[in-house]
Amino acid sequence: MLASHSATPSVLALVATAIAAAGCYSYKPVTTATLAPEMTVRMQLTAAAVDRLRNGANNEQRLLDDFTVSGIVASTTADSVVVSVPTTTVPDAGARSVTFRQPVSLARSEVQRAELRTLDKKRTTWTSVIVSTLSLAAAAYAIKRGGESSGTTPSPGGPNEVRIPFMIRVR
């Protein structure tokens, strides 16, 4: 019975993490003709585009996630799209990571599918409600089960006892 009580907070934390990981954003398909600067997008590229980026001189292969590139549309022309892709680097072990944005130029014909990242208000609301409820339940459980002291407080005694060995030589 004790094991089930100690597992409950872990289960609640796991459920809260899973719900939060579900995220509050969703991707909706859009045409490449509707892409405009400042849109946050995920693009699935053609095999030719992936091959070009993998063999490119600007180390653009690290920006690929399989056949996709995610970032913010920096600029568009009639036949091309420039996507600003975030990259994280750590200058040295003692410094925190720094996020840079690297532009990736793509011809519109190299984009098989484009998806616009949008905030899903309904999912965000439900995620917030569920995570808040689970957090309050975990806090109530902790207070109810372990938030109060049990037993008595020992009264302070005198100074600690110190014993020094005393050796007597007997002949």
TAQUI-V855146 format. One record per pair of residues at least 6 apart in sequence whose C-alpha atoms are under 8 Angstrom apart, sorted by the first residue. I is the first residue (numbers start at 1). J is the second residue. If there is no record, write none. Layout:
i & j
I & J
I & J
This chain:
i & j
9 & 138
9 & 141
12 & 134
12 & 138
16 & 130
16 & 131
16 & 134
16 & 135
19 & 127
19 & 130
19 & 131
20 & 127
20 & 131
23 & 123
23 & 124
24 & 119
24 & 120
24 & 121
24 & 123
24 & 124
24 & 127
25 & 117
25 & 118
25 & 119
25 & 120
25 & 124
26 & 117
26 & 118
26 & 119
26 & 120
27 & 42
27 & 115
27 & 116
27 & 117
27 & 118
28 & 115
28 & 116
28 & 117
28 & 118
29 & 113
29 & 114
29 & 115
29 & 116
30 & 113
30 & 114
30 & 115
30 & 116
31 & 113
31 & 114
32 & 108
32 & 111
32 & 113
32 & 114
35 & 73
35 & 76
36 & 73
36 & 75
36 & 76
37 & 72
37 & 73
37 & 74
37 & 75
37 & 76
38 & 72
38 & 73
38 & 74
39 & 72
39 & 73
39 & 116
39 & 117
40 & 70
40 & 71
40 & 72
40 & 73
40 & 116
40 & 117
41 & 70
41 & 71
41 & 72
41 & 73
41 & 114
41 & 115
41 & 116
41 & 117
42 & 68
42 & 69
42 & 70
42 & 71
42 & 114
42 & 115
42 & 116
42 & 117
43 & 68
43 & 69
43 & 70
43 & 111
43 & 112
43 & 113
43 & 114
43 & 115
44 & 67
44 & 68
44 & 69
44 & 111
44 & 112
44 & 113
44 & 114
45 & 67
45 & 68
45 & 69
45 & 110
45 & 111
45 & 112
45 & 113
46 & 67
46 & 110
46 & 111
46 & 112
47 & 67
48 & 110
49 & 106
49 & 110
50 & 61
50 & 64
50 & 67
53 & 59
53 & 60
53 & 61
54 & 60
54 & 61
55 & 61
60 & 104
63 & 69
63 & 85
63 & 87
69 & 85
70 & 83
70 & 85
71 & 83
71 & 84
71 & 85
71 & 86
72 & 83
72 & 84
72 & 85
73 & 81
73 & 82
73 & 83
73 & 84
74 & 81
74 & 82
74 & 83
74 & 84
74 & 103
75 & 81
75 & 82
75 & 83
76 & 82
79 & 107
79 & 108
79 & 109
80 & 105
80 & 106
80 & 107
80 & 108
81 & 105
81 & 106
81 & 107
81 & 108
82 & 103
82 & 104
82 & 105
82 & 106
83 & 103
83 & 104
83 & 105
83 & 106
84 & 101
84 & 102
84 & 103
84 & 104
85 & 101
85 & 102
85 & 103
85 & 104
86 & 99
86 & 100
86 & 101
86 & 102
87 & 99
87 & 100
87 & 101
87 & 102
88 & 97
88 & 98
88 & 99
88 & 100
89 & 97
89 & 98
89 & 99
89 & 100
90 & 96
90 & 97
90 & 98
91 & 97
91 & 98
